[in-house]
Amino acid sequence: MSTQSDNSRENLSLRYKYIICVLLFVVTTSVFWQVLTFAFIFYDDPSYVTDNPHVISGLTWRKLGLQ
Protein backbone atom coordinates (compact mmCIF):
# COMPACT_ATOMS: atom_id res chain seq x y z
CA MET A 1 0.00 0.00 0.00
CA SER A 2 1.17 3.47 -0.69
CA THR A 3 1.04 6.14 1.93
CA GLN A 4 0.26 9.80 1.52
CA SER A 5 3.94 10.73 1.74
CA ASP A 6 4.73 8.32 -1.11
CA ASN A 7 1.99 9.92 -3.22
CA SER A 8 3.25 13.41 -2.46
CA ARG A 9 6.80 12.38 -3.41
CA GLU A 10 5.54 10.92 -6.68
CA ASN A 11 3.58 14.10 -7.43
CA LEU A 12 6.60 16.24 -6.60
CA SER A 13 8.84 14.09 -8.78
CA LEU A 14 6.35 14.28 -11.63
CA ARG A 15 6.09 18.06 -11.20
CA TYR A 16 9.89 18.38 -11.40
CA LYS A 17 9.93 16.27 -14.56
CA TYR A 18 7.35 18.56 -16.16
CA ILE A 19 9.30 21.65 -15.12
CA ILE A 20 12.54 20.23 -16.55
CA CYS A 21 10.80 19.36 -19.84
CA VAL A 22 9.32 22.85 -20.14
CA LEU A 23 12.66 24.47 -19.34
CA LEU A 24 14.46 22.32 -21.92
CA PHE A 25 11.86 23.26 -24.51
CA VAL A 26 12.13 26.98 -23.71
CA VAL A 27 15.94 26.98 -23.76
CA THR A 28 16.14 24.99 -27.00
CA THR A 29 13.50 27.13 -28.69
CA SER A 30 15.16 30.36 -27.61
CA VAL A 31 18.57 29.23 -28.86
CA PHE A 32 17.35 28.11 -32.28
CA TRP A 33 14.60 30.73 -32.82
CA GLN A 34 16.94 32.95 -34.83
CA VAL A 35 17.42 30.18 -37.39
CA LEU A 36 13.91 30.83 -38.73
CA THR A 37 15.15 34.04 -40.37
CA PHE A 38 18.21 32.48 -42.03
CA ALA A 39 18.26 31.81 -45.76
CA PHE A 40 18.83 28.30 -47.04
CA ILE A 41 22.33 27.79 -48.45
CA PHE A 42 23.10 25.55 -51.44
CA TYR A 43 26.89 25.19 -51.11
CA ASP A 44 27.40 21.59 -52.12
CA ASP A 45 23.96 20.19 -52.90
CA PRO A 46 24.47 19.92 -56.68
CA SER A 47 27.83 18.19 -56.47
CA TYR A 48 26.92 15.80 -53.65
CA VAL A 49 23.25 15.15 -54.30
CA THR A 50 21.52 16.24 -57.47
CA ASP A 51 24.48 15.78 -59.87
CA ASN A 52 26.04 12.77 -58.14
CA PRO A 53 26.00 9.73 -60.48
CA HIS A 54 25.76 7.31 -57.55
CA VAL A 55 22.65 9.03 -56.26
CA ILE A 56 21.08 9.44 -59.69
CA SER A 57 21.49 5.74 -60.58
CA GLY A 58 19.48 4.65 -57.54
CA LEU A 59 19.92 2.49 -54.47
CA THR A 60 21.31 -1.05 -54.88
CA TRP A 61 22.64 -3.78 -52.56
CA ARG A 62 26.11 -3.34 -54.07
CA LYS A 63 26.19 0.37 -53.21
CA LEU A 64 25.19 -0.45 -49.66
CA GLY A 65 28.14 -2.84 -49.44
CA LEU A 66 25.94 -5.83 -48.75
CA GLN A 67 26.88 -7.80 -51.85
mmJSON file of the N, C-alpha and C atoms, coordinates in Angstrom:
{"data_MODEL":{"atom_site":{
"group_PDB":["ATOM","ATOM","ATOM","ATOM","ATOM","ATOM","ATOM","ATOM","ATOM","ATOM","ATOM","ATOM","ATOM","ATOM","ATOM","ATOM","ATOM","ATOM","ATOM","ATOM","ATOM","ATOM","ATOM","ATOM","ATOM","ATOM","ATOM","ATOM","ATOM","ATOM","ATOM","ATOM","ATOM","ATOM","ATOM","ATOM","ATOM","ATOM","ATOM","ATOM","ATOM","ATOM","ATOM","ATOM","ATOM","ATOM","ATOM","ATOM","ATOM","ATOM","ATOM","ATOM","ATOM","ATOM","ATOM","ATOM","ATOM","ATOM","ATOM","ATOM","ATOM","ATOM","ATOM","ATOM","ATOM","ATOM","ATOM","ATOM","ATOM","ATOM","ATOM","ATOM","ATOM","ATOM","ATOM","ATOM","ATOM","ATOM","ATOM","ATOM","ATOM","ATOM","ATOM","ATOM","ATOM","ATOM","ATOM","ATOM","ATOM","ATOM","ATOM","ATOM","ATOM","ATOM","ATOM","ATOM","ATOM","ATOM","ATOM","ATOM","ATOM","ATOM","ATOM","ATOM","ATOM","ATOM","ATOM","ATOM","ATOM","ATOM","ATOM","ATOM","ATOM","ATOM","ATOM","ATOM","ATOM","ATOM","ATOM","ATOM","ATOM","ATOM","ATOM","ATOM","ATOM","ATOM","ATOM","ATOM","ATOM","ATOM","ATOM","ATOM","ATOM","ATOM","ATOM","ATOM","ATOM","ATOM","ATOM","ATOM","ATOM","ATOM","ATOM","ATOM","ATOM","ATOM","ATOM","ATOM","ATOM","ATOM","ATOM","ATOM","ATOM","ATOM","ATOM","ATOM","ATOM","ATOM","ATOM","ATOM","ATOM","ATOM","ATOM","ATOM","ATOM","ATOM","ATOM","ATOM","ATOM","ATOM","ATOM","ATOM","ATOM","ATOM","ATOM","ATOM","ATOM","ATOM","ATOM","ATOM","ATOM","ATOM","ATOM","ATOM","ATOM","ATOM","ATOM","ATOM","ATOM","ATOM","ATOM","ATOM","ATOM","ATOM","ATOM","ATOM","ATOM","ATOM","ATOM","ATOM","ATOM"],
"id":[1,2,3,4,5,6,7,8,9,10,11,12,13,14,15,16,17,18,19,20,21,22,23,24,25,26,27,28,29,30,31,32,33,34,35,36,37,38,39,40,41,42,43,44,45,46,47,48,49,50,51,52,53,54,55,56,57,58,59,60,61,62,63,64,65,66,67,68,69,70,71,72,73,74,75,76,77,78,79,80,81,82,83,84,85,86,87,88,89,90,91,92,93,94,95,96,97,98,99,100,101,102,103,104,105,106,107,108,109,110,111,112,113,114,115,116,117,118,119,120,121,122,123,124,125,126,127,128,129,130,131,132,133,134,135,136,137,138,139,140,141,142,143,144,145,146,147,148,149,150,151,152,153,154,155,156,157,158,159,160,161,162,163,164,165,166,167,168,169,170,171,172,173,174,175,176,177,178,179,180,181,182,183,184,185,186,187,188,189,190,191,192,193,194,195,196,197,198,199,200,201],
"type_symbol":["N","C","C","N","C","C","N","C","C","N","C","C","N","C","C","N","C","C","N","C","C","N","C","C","N","C","C","N","C","C","N","C","C","N","C","C","N","C","C","N","C","C","N","C","C","N","C","C","N","C","C","N","C","C","N","C","C","N","C","C","N","C","C","N","C","C","N","C","C","N","C","C","N","C","C","N","C","C","N","C","C","N","C","C","N","C","C","N","C","C","N","C","C","N","C","C","N","C","C","N","C","C","N","C","C","N","C","C","N","C","C","N","C","C","N","C","C","N","C","C","N","C","C","N","C","C","N","C","C","N","C","C","N","C","C","N","C","C","N","C","C","N","C","C","N","C","C","N","C","C","N","C","C","N","C","C","N","C","C","N","C","C","N","C","C","N","C","C","N","C","C","N","C","C","N","C","C","N","C","C","N","C","C","N","C","C","N","C","C","N","C","C","N","C","C","N","C","C","N","C","C"],
"label_atom_id":["N","CA","C","N","CA","C","N","CA","C","N","CA","C","N","CA","C","N","CA","C","N","CA","C","N","CA","C","N","CA","C","N","CA","C","N","CA","C","N","CA","C","N","CA","C","N","CA","C","N","CA","C","N","CA","C","N","CA","C","N","CA","C","N","CA","C","N","CA","C","N","CA","C","N","CA","C","N","CA","C","N","CA","C","N","CA","C","N","CA","C","N","CA","C","N","CA","C","N","CA","C","N","CA","C","N","CA","C","N","CA","C","N","CA","C","N","CA","C","N","CA","C","N","CA","C","N","CA","C","N","CA","C","N","CA","C","N","CA","C","N","CA","C","N","CA","C","N","CA","C","N","CA","C","N","CA","C","N","CA","C","N","CA","C","N","CA","C","N","CA","C","N","CA","C","N","CA","C","N","CA","C","N","CA","C","N","CA","C","N","CA","C","N","CA","C","N","CA","C","N","CA","C","N","CA","C","N","CA","C","N","CA","C","N","CA","C","N","CA","C","N","CA","C","N","CA","C","N","CA","C","N","CA","C"],
"label_alt_id":[null,null,null,null,null,null,null,null,null,null,null,null,null,null,null,null,null,null,null,null,null,null,null,null,null,null,null,null,null,null,null,null,null,null,null,null,null,null,null,null,null,null,null,null,null,null,null,null,null,null,null,null,null,null,null,null,null,null,null,null,null,null,null,null,null,null,null,null,null,null,null,null,null,null,null,null,null,null,null,null,null,null,null,null,null,null,null,null,null,null,null,null,null,null,null,null,null,null,null,null,null,null,null,null,null,null,null,null,null,null,null,null,null,null,null,null,null,null,null,null,null,null,null,null,null,null,null,null,null,null,null,null,null,null,null,null,null,null,null,null,null,null,null,null,null,null,null,null,null,null,null,null,null,null,null,null,null,null,null,null,null,null,null,null,null,null,null,null,null,null,null,null,null,null,null,null,null,null,null,null,null,null,null,null,null,null,null,null,null,null,null,null,null,null,null,null,null,null,null,null,null],
"label_comp_id":["MET","MET","MET","SER","SER","SER","THR","THR","THR","GLN","GLN","GLN","SER","SER","SER","ASP","ASP","ASP","ASN","ASN","ASN","SER","SER","SER","ARG","ARG","ARG","GLU","GLU","GLU","ASN","ASN","ASN","LEU","LEU","LEU","SER","SER","SER","LEU","LEU","LEU","ARG","ARG","ARG","TYR","TYR","TYR","LYS","LYS","LYS","TYR","TYR","TYR","ILE","ILE","ILE","ILE","ILE","ILE","CYS","CYS","CYS","VAL","VAL","VAL","LEU","LEU","LEU","LEU","LEU","LEU","PHE","PHE","PHE","VAL","VAL","VAL","VAL","VAL","VAL","THR","THR","THR","THR","THR","THR","SER","SER","SER","VAL","VAL","VAL","PHE","PHE","PHE","TRP","TRP","TRP","GLN","GLN","GLN","VAL","VAL","VAL","LEU","LEU","LEU","THR","THR","THR","PHE","PHE","PHE","ALA","ALA","ALA","PHE","PHE","PHE","ILE","ILE","ILE","PHE","PHE","PHE","TYR","TYR","TYR","ASP","ASP","ASP","ASP","ASP","ASP","PRO","PRO","PRO","SER","SER","SER","TYR","TYR","TYR","VAL","VAL","VAL","THR","THR","THR","ASP","ASP","ASP","ASN","ASN","ASN","PRO","PRO","PRO","HIS","HIS","HIS","VAL","VAL","VAL","ILE","ILE","ILE","SER","SER","SER","GLY","GLY","GLY","LEU","LEU","LEU","THR","THR","THR","TRP","TRP","TRP","ARG","ARG","ARG","LYS","LYS","LYS","LEU","LEU","LEU","GLY","GLY","GLY","LEU","LEU","LEU","GLN","GLN","GLN"],
"label_asym_id":["A","A","A","A","A","A","A","A","A","A","A","A","A","A","A","A","A","A","A","A","A","A","A","A","A","A","A","A","A","A","A","A","A","A","A","A","A","A","A","A","A","A","A","A","A","A","A","A","A","A","A","A","A","A","A","A","A","A","A","A","A","A","A","A","A","A","A","A","A","A","A","A","A","A","A","A","A","A","A","A","A","A","A","A","A","A","A","A","A","A","A","A","A","A","A","A","A","A","A","A","A","A","A","A","A","A","A","A","A","A","A","A","A","A","A","A","A","A","A","A","A","A","A","A","A","A","A","A","A","A","A","A","A","A","A","A","A","A","A","A","A","A","A","A","A","A","A","A","A","A","A","A","A","A","A","A","A","A","A","A","A","A","A","A","A","A","A","A","A","A","A","A","A","A","A","A","A","A","A","A","A","A","A","A","A","A","A","A","A","A","A","A","A","A","A","A","A","A","A","A","A"],
"label_entity_id":["1","1","1","1","1","1","1","1","1","1","1","1","1","1","1","1","1","1","1","1","1","1","1","1","1","1","1","1","1","1","1","1","1","1","1","1","1","1","1","1","1","1","1","1","1","1","1","1","1","1","1","1","1","1","1","1","1","1","1","1","1","1","1","1","1","1","1","1","1","1","1","1","1","1","1","1","1","1","1","1","1","1","1","1","1","1","1","1","1","1","1","1","1","1","1","1","1","1","1","1","1","1","1","1","1","1","1","1","1","1","1","1","1","1","1","1","1","1","1","1","1","1","1","1","1","1","1","1","1","1","1","1","1","1","1","1","1","1","1","1","1","1","1","1","1","1","1","1","1","1","1","1","1","1","1","1","1","1","1","1","1","1","1","1","1","1","1","1","1","1","1","1","1","1","1","1","1","1","1","1","1","1","1","1","1","1","1","1","1","1","1","1","1","1","1","1","1","1","1","1","1"],
"label_seq_id":[1,1,1,2,2,2,3,3,3,4,4,4,5,5,5,6,6,6,7,7,7,8,8,8,9,9,9,10,10,10,11,11,11,12,12,12,13,13,13,14,14,14,15,15,15,16,16,16,17,17,17,18,18,18,19,19,19,20,20,20,21,21,21,22,22,22,23,23,23,24,24,24,25,25,25,26,26,26,27,27,27,28,28,28,29,29,29,30,30,30,31,31,31,32,32,32,33,33,33,34,34,34,35,35,35,36,36,36,37,37,37,38,38,38,39,39,39,40,40,40,41,41,41,42,42,42,43,43,43,44,44,44,45,45,45,46,46,46,47,47,47,48,48,48,49,49,49,50,50,50,51,51,51,52,52,52,53,53,53,54,54,54,55,55,55,56,56,56,57,57,57,58,58,58,59,59,59,60,60,60,61,61,61,62,62,62,63,63,63,64,64,64,65,65,65,66,66,66,67,67,67],
"pdbx_PDB_ins_code":[null,null,null,null,null,null,null,null,null,null,null,null,null,null,null,null,null,null,null,null,null,null,null,null,null,null,null,null,null,null,null,null,null,null,null,null,null,null,null,null,null,null,null,null,null,null,null,null,null,null,null,null,null,null,null,null,null,null,null,null,null,null,null,null,null,null,null,null,null,null,null,null,null,null,null,null,null,null,null,null,null,null,null,null,null,null,null,null,null,null,null,null,null,null,null,null,null,null,null,null,null,null,null,null,null,null,null,null,null,null,null,null,null,null,null,null,null,null,null,null,null,null,null,null,null,null,null,null,null,null,null,null,null,null,null,null,null,null,null,null,null,null,null,null,null,null,null,null,null,null,null,null,null,null,null,null,null,null,null,null,null,null,null,null,null,null,null,null,null,null,null,null,null,null,null,null,null,null,null,null,null,null,null,null,null,null,null,null,null,null,null,null,null,null,null,null,null,null,null,null,null],
"Cartn_x":[0.837,0.0,0.873,0.41,1.172,0.591,1.467,1.042,0.931,0.432,0.257,1.606,2.629,3.944,4.541,4.272,4.73,4.039,2.739,1.994,2.486,2.777,3.248,4.636,5.483,6.803,6.672,5.752,5.535,5.028,4.106,3.584,4.672,5.508,6.603,7.617,7.918,8.839,8.267,7.0,6.346,6.328,6.095,6.094,7.48,8.525,9.891,10.2,9.721,9.932,9.255,8.041,7.348,8.092,8.571,9.299,10.582,11.304,12.541,12.234,11.175,10.799,10.449,9.696,9.323,10.558,11.44,12.665,13.547,13.685,14.456,13.842,12.537,11.857,12.083,11.96,12.128,13.567,14.529,15.938,16.268,15.856,16.139,15.468,14.223,13.503,14.149,14.55,15.157,16.514,17.263,18.565,18.412,17.473,17.347,16.299,15.646,14.605,15.14,16.363,16.942,17.142,17.2,17.417,16.25,15.077,13.914,14.096,14.948,15.147,16.321,17.051,18.205,17.761,18.529,18.262,18.883,18.281,18.828,20.034,21.086,22.331,22.555,22.871,23.103,24.578,25.459,26.891,27.269,26.913,27.399,26.285,25.055,23.958,24.091,24.373,24.466,25.57,26.723,27.825,27.662,27.048,26.922,25.587,24.564,23.246,22.665,22.297,21.522,22.342,23.639,24.48,25.358,25.215,26.04,25.563,26.431,25.997,25.578,26.143,25.759,24.346,23.993,22.648,21.633,21.997,21.085,20.749,21.723,21.488,20.623,20.39,19.484,20.198,19.413,19.918,19.982,21.141,21.306,22.012,21.956,22.637,24.141,24.654,26.108,26.591,25.82,26.192,26.134,25.273,25.187,26.319,27.04,28.137,27.677,26.485,25.935,26.067,26.725,26.884,28.341],
"Cartn_y":[-1.192,0.0,1.243,2.23,3.468,4.436,5.159,6.138,7.499,8.453,9.8,10.447,10.149,10.727,10.183,8.892,8.324,9.002,9.252,9.923,11.352,12.031,13.408,13.454,12.459,12.375,12.108,11.212,10.917,12.152,12.883,14.098,15.149,15.281,16.243,15.85,14.569,14.089,14.325,14.055,14.282,15.768,16.605,18.055,18.525,18.01,18.377,17.92,16.756,16.27,17.183,17.633,18.56,19.887,20.376,21.651,21.528,20.442,20.233,20.16,19.451,19.361,20.731,21.51,22.847,23.725,23.669,24.472,24.07,22.782,22.324,22.818,22.773,23.262,24.764,25.524,26.978,27.332,26.694,26.984,26.612,25.426,24.987,25.897,26.247,27.133,28.507,29.033,30.364,30.376,29.293,29.234,29.147,28.343,28.108,28.984,29.887,30.733,31.598,32.077,32.955,32.249,30.941,30.18,30.353,30.671,30.832,31.949,32.918,34.041,33.828,32.734,32.479,31.986,32.312,31.811,30.43,29.619,28.295,28.439,27.674,27.794,26.521,26.682,25.554,25.452,25.261,25.195,23.981,22.8,21.589,20.635,21.075,20.192,19.652,20.483,19.923,18.876,19.129,18.187,16.91,16.989,15.799,15.086,15.776,15.147,15.108,16.241,16.244,15.882,16.129,15.784,14.562,13.92,12.769,11.526,10.901,9.731,8.546,8.402,7.306,7.506,8.729,9.031,8.931,9.436,9.437,8.016,7.105,5.74,4.91,5.355,4.65,3.832,3.249,2.49,1.007,0.382,-1.049,-1.695,-3.038,-3.775,-3.575,-3.495,-3.344,-2.005,-0.949,0.37,0.429,-0.381,-0.45,-1.277,-2.004,-2.837,-4.17,-4.583,-5.834,-6.966,-6.734,-7.795,-7.999],
"Cartn_z":[0.0,0.0,0.0,-0.678,-0.691,0.328,0.94,1.929,1.278,2.055,1.523,1.215,2.006,1.741,0.446,0.156,-1.108,-2.284,-2.16,-3.218,-3.417,-2.328,-2.462,-3.085,-2.773,-3.41,-4.901,-5.268,-6.683,-7.415,-6.814,-7.435,-7.567,-6.557,-6.598,-7.669,-7.755,-8.776,-10.165,-10.349,-11.633,-11.97,-10.999,-11.204,-11.638,-11.002,-11.397,-12.822,-13.19,-14.556,-15.568,-15.269,-16.165,-16.254,-15.13,-15.124,-15.938,-15.784,-16.546,-18.034,-18.418,-19.837,-20.401,-19.67,-20.139,-20.25,-19.275,-19.336,-20.516,-20.765,-21.917,-23.223,-23.316,-24.51,-24.695,-23.63,-23.712,-24.082,-23.47,-23.765,-25.208,-25.64,-26.997,-28.017,-27.776,-28.689,-28.743,-27.61,-27.608,-28.306,-28.21,-28.863,-30.375,-30.84,-32.277,-32.956,-32.243,-32.818,-33.961,-33.822,-34.831,-36.172,-36.165,-37.388,-38.365,-37.867,-38.729,-39.75,-39.456,-40.37,-41.316,-41.173,-42.033,-43.402,-44.412,-45.757,-45.916,-46.774,-47.038,-47.95,-47.696,-48.452,-49.26,-50.532,-51.439,-51.786,-50.825,-51.107,-51.945,-51.461,-52.119,-52.539,-52.521,-52.904,-54.323,-55.329,-56.678,-56.818,-56.277,-56.474,-55.658,-54.497,-53.654,-53.778,-54.264,-54.296,-55.702,-56.224,-57.475,-58.698,-58.717,-59.865,-59.618,-58.497,-58.142,-58.906,-59.693,-60.48,-59.612,-58.449,-57.554,-57.019,-56.758,-56.262,-57.398,-58.55,-59.693,-60.142,-60.088,-60.581,-59.637,-58.442,-57.539,-56.48,-55.605,-54.474,-54.838,-54.612,-54.881,-53.687,-53.642,-52.559,-52.659,-53.862,-54.069,-53.503,-53.721,-53.21,-51.679,-51.118,-49.658,-49.055,-49.916,-49.441,-48.898,-49.257,-48.754,-49.748,-50.846,-51.846,-52.16],
"occupancy":[1.0,1.0,1.0,1.0,1.0,1.0,1.0,1.0,1.0,1.0,1.0,1.0,1.0,1.0,1.0,1.0,1.0,1.0,1.0,1.0,1.0,1.0,1.0,1.0,1.0,1.0,1.0,1.0,1.0,1.0,1.0,1.0,1.0,1.0,1.0,1.0,1.0,1.0,1.0,1.0,1.0,1.0,1.0,1.0,1.0,1.0,1.0,1.0,1.0,1.0,1.0,1.0,1.0,1.0,1.0,1.0,1.0,1.0,1.0,1.0,1.0,1.0,1.0,1.0,1.0,1.0,1.0,1.0,1.0,1.0,1.0,1.0,1.0,1.0,1.0,1.0,1.0,1.0,1.0,1.0,1.0,1.0,1.0,1.0,1.0,1.0,1.0,1.0,1.0,1.0,1.0,1.0,1.0,1.0,1.0,1.0,1.0,1.0,1.0,1.0,1.0,1.0,1.0,1.0,1.0,1.0,1.0,1.0,1.0,1.0,1.0,1.0,1.0,1.0,1.0,1.0,1.0,1.0,1.0,1.0,1.0,1.0,1.0,1.0,1.0,1.0,1.0,1.0,1.0,1.0,1.0,1.0,1.0,1.0,1.0,1.0,1.0,1.0,1.0,1.0,1.0,1.0,1.0,1.0,1.0,1.0,1.0,1.0,1.0,1.0,1.0,1.0,1.0,1.0,1.0,1.0,1.0,1.0,1.0,1.0,1.0,1.0,1.0,1.0,1.0,1.0,1.0,1.0,1.0,1.0,1.0,1.0,1.0,1.0,1.0,1.0,1.0,1.0,1.0,1.0,1.0,1.0,1.0,1.0,1.0,1.0,1.0,1.0,1.0,1.0,1.0,1.0,1.0,1.0,1.0,1.0,1.0,1.0,1.0,1.0,1.0],
"B_iso_or_equiv":[0.0,0.0,0.0,0.0,0.0,0.0,0.0,0.0,0.0,0.0,0.0,0.0,0.0,0.0,0.0,0.0,0.0,0.0,0.0,0.0,0.0,0.0,0.0,0.0,0.0,0.0,0.0,0.0,0.0,0.0,0.0,0.0,0.0,0.0,0.0,0.0,0.0,0.0,0.0,0.0,0.0,0.0,0.0,0.0,0.0,0.0,0.0,0.0,0.0,0.0,0.0,0.0,0.0,0.0,0.0,0.0,0.0,0.0,0.0,0.0,0.0,0.0,0.0,0.0,0.0,0.0,0.0,0.0,0.0,0.0,0.0,0.0,0.0,0.0,0.0,0.0,0.0,0.0,0.0,0.0,0.0,0.0,0.0,0.0,0.0,0.0,0.0,0.0,0.0,0.0,0.0,0.0,0.0,0.0,0.0,0.0,0.0,0.0,0.0,0.0,0.0,0.0,0.0,0.0,0.0,0.0,0.0,0.0,0.0,0.0,0.0,0.0,0.0,0.0,0.0,0.0,0.0,0.0,0.0,0.0,0.0,0.0,0.0,0.0,0.0,0.0,0.0,0.0,0.0,0.0,0.0,0.0,0.0,0.0,0.0,0.0,0.0,0.0,0.0,0.0,0.0,0.0,0.0,0.0,0.0,0.0,0.0,0.0,0.0,0.0,0.0,0.0,0.0,0.0,0.0,0.0,0.0,0.0,0.0,0.0,0.0,0.0,0.0,0.0,0.0,0.0,0.0,0.0,0.0,0.0,0.0,0.0,0.0,0.0,0.0,0.0,0.0,0.0,0.0,0.0,0.0,0.0,0.0,0.0,0.0,0.0,0.0,0.0,0.0,0.0,0.0,0.0,0.0,0.0,0.0,0.0,0.0,0.0,0.0,0.0,0.0],
"pdbx_formal_charge":[null,null,null,null,null,null,null,null,null,null,null,null,null,null,null,null,null,null,null,null,null,null,null,null,null,null,null,null,null,null,null,null,null,null,null,null,null,null,null,null,null,null,null,null,null,null,null,null,null,null,null,null,null,null,null,null,null,null,null,null,null,null,null,null,null,null,null,null,null,null,null,null,null,null,null,null,null,null,null,null,null,null,null,null,null,null,null,null,null,null,null,null,null,null,null,null,null,null,null,null,null,null,null,null,null,null,null,null,null,null,null,null,null,null,null,null,null,null,null,null,null,null,null,null,null,null,null,null,null,null,null,null,null,null,null,null,null,null,null,null,null,null,null,null,null,null,null,null,null,null,null,null,null,null,null,null,null,null,null,null,null,null,null,null,null,null,null,null,null,null,null,null,null,null,null,null,null,null,null,null,null,null,null,null,null,null,null,null,null,null,null,null,null,null,null,null,null,null,null,null,null],
"auth_seq_id":[1,1,1,2,2,2,3,3,3,4,4,4,5,5,5,6,6,6,7,7,7,8,8,8,9,9,9,10,10,10,11,11,11,12,12,12,13,13,13,14,14,14,15,15,15,16,16,16,17,17,17,18,18,18,19,19,19,20,20,20,21,21,21,22,22,22,23,23,23,24,24,24,25,25,25,26,26,26,27,27,27,28,28,28,29,29,29,30,30,30,31,31,31,32,32,32,33,33,33,34,34,34,35,35,35,36,36,36,37,37,37,38,38,38,39,39,39,40,40,40,41,41,41,42,42,42,43,43,43,44,44,44,45,45,45,46,46,46,47,47,47,48,48,48,49,49,49,50,50,50,51,51,51,52,52,52,53,53,53,54,54,54,55,55,55,56,56,56,57,57,57,58,58,58,59,59,59,60,60,60,61,61,61,62,62,62,63,63,63,64,64,64,65,65,65,66,66,66,67,67,67],
"auth_comp_id":["MET","MET","MET","SER","SER","SER","THR","THR","THR","GLN","GLN","GLN","SER","SER","SER","ASP","ASP","ASP","ASN","ASN","ASN","SER","SER","SER","ARG","ARG","ARG","GLU","GLU","GLU","ASN","ASN","ASN","LEU","LEU","LEU","SER","SER","SER","LEU","LEU","LEU","ARG","ARG","ARG","TYR","TYR","TYR","LYS","LYS","LYS","TYR","TYR","TYR","ILE","ILE","ILE","ILE","ILE","ILE","CYS","CYS","CYS","VAL","VAL","VAL","LEU","LEU","LEU","LEU","LEU","LEU","PHE","PHE","PHE","VAL","VAL","VAL","VAL","VAL","VAL","THR","THR","THR","THR","THR","THR","SER","SER","SER","VAL","VAL","VAL","PHE","PHE","PHE","TRP","TRP","TRP","GLN","GLN","GLN","VAL","VAL","VAL","LEU","LEU","LEU","THR","THR","THR","PHE","PHE","PHE","ALA","ALA","ALA","PHE","PHE","PHE","ILE","ILE","ILE","PHE","PHE","PHE","TYR","TYR","TYR","ASP","ASP","ASP","ASP","ASP","ASP","PRO","PRO","PRO","SER","SER","SER","TYR","TYR","TYR","VAL","VAL","VAL","THR","THR","THR","ASP","ASP","ASP","ASN","ASN","ASN","PRO","PRO","PRO","HIS","HIS","HIS","VAL","VAL","VAL","ILE","ILE","ILE","SER","SER","SER","GLY","GLY","GLY","LEU","LEU","LEU","THR","THR","THR","TRP","TRP","TRP","ARG","ARG","ARG","LYS","LYS","LYS","LEU","LEU","LEU","GLY","GLY","GLY","LEU","LEU","LEU","GLN","GLN","GLN"],
"auth_asym_id":["A","A","A","A","A","A","A","A","A","A","A","A","A","A","A","A","A","A","A","A","A","A","A","A","A","A","A","A","A","A","A","A","A","A","A","A","A","A","A","A","A","A","A","A","A","A","A","A","A","A","A","A","A","A","A","A","A","A","A","A","A","A","A","A","A","A","A","A","A","A","A","A","A","A","A","A","A","A","A","A","A","A","A","A","A","A","A","A","A","A","A","A","A","A","A","A","A","A","A","A","A","A","A","A","A","A","A","A","A","A","A","A","A","A","A","A","A","A","A","A","A","A","A","A","A","A","A","A","A","A","A","A","A","A","A","A","A","A","A","A","A","A","A","A","A","A","A","A","A","A","A","A","A","A","A","A","A","A","A","A","A","A","A","A","A","A","A","A","A","A","A","A","A","A","A","A","A","A","A","A","A","A","A","A","A","A","A","A","A","A","A","A","A","A","A","A","A","A","A","A","A"],
"auth_atom_id":["N","CA","C","N","CA","C","N","CA","C","N","CA","C","N","CA","C","N","CA","C","N","CA","C","N","CA","C","N","CA","C","N","CA","C","N","CA","C","N","CA","C","N","CA","C","N","CA","C","N","CA","C","N","CA","C","N","CA","C","N","CA","C","N","CA","C","N","CA","C","N","CA","C","N","CA","C","N","CA","C","N","CA","C","N","CA","C","N","CA","C","N","CA","C","N","CA","C","N","CA","C","N","CA","C","N","CA","C","N","CA","C","N","CA","C","N","CA","C","N","CA","C","N","CA","C","N","CA","C","N","CA","C","N","CA","C","N","CA","C","N","CA","C","N","CA","C","N","CA","C","N","CA","C","N","CA","C","N","CA","C","N","CA","C","N","CA","C","N","CA","C","N","CA","C","N","CA","C","N","CA","C","N","CA","C","N","CA","C","N","CA","C","N","CA","C","N","CA","C","N","CA","C","N","CA","C","N","CA","C","N","CA","C","N","CA","C","N","CA","C","N","CA","C","N","CA","C","N","CA","C","N","CA","C"],
"pdbx_PDB_model_num":[1,1,1,1,1,1,1,1,1,1,1,1,1,1,1,1,1,1,1,1,1,1,1,1,1,1,1,1,1,1,1,1,1,1,1,1,1,1,1,1,1,1,1,1,1,1,1,1,1,1,1,1,1,1,1,1,1,1,1,1,1,1,1,1,1,1,1,1,1,1,1,1,1,1,1,1,1,1,1,1,1,1,1,1,1,1,1,1,1,1,1,1,1,1,1,1,1,1,1,1,1,1,1,1,1,1,1,1,1,1,1,1,1,1,1,1,1,1,1,1,1,1,1,1,1,1,1,1,1,1,1,1,1,1,1,1,1,1,1,1,1,1,1,1,1,1,1,1,1,1,1,1,1,1,1,1,1,1,1,1,1,1,1,1,1,1,1,1,1,1,1,1,1,1,1,1,1,1,1,1,1,1,1,1,1,1,1,1,1,1,1,1,1,1,1,1,1,1,1,1,1]
}}}
